[in-house]
Amino acid sequence: MGICAVMAWFGVQTLALRNSPTLFLAYWGVFFVLFVVVLYCVLLDLRYIRMQHALGERQAFQDILGDEKFRAALRQAQQEANQREVSEKNRNRP
């Protein structure tokens, strides 16, 4: 990335690039290729970060719901909520 920045600065400052169309095209062609490579590396890095984030979320989910104590407590809370709902329906009947 630093090479692209130096090349951009150098390309603007150098008069030889302005005088020779062939040299100008070759220089900025190399710049463009390096710039595309940098953008590709950035995109790969973003994909890697997203993958690591997704794996971390998955691991956290497995750590929480993979615990048998937590799942048993969750089942028990669900059963109690269902029993309360049934008892409230029965109380509200005329």
Secondary structure, 3 states (H helix, E strand, C coil): CHHHHHHHHHHHHCHHHHHCHHHHHHHHHHHHHHHHHHHHHHHHHHHHHHHHHHHHHHHHHHHHHCCHHHHHHHHHHHHHHHHHHHHHHHHHCC
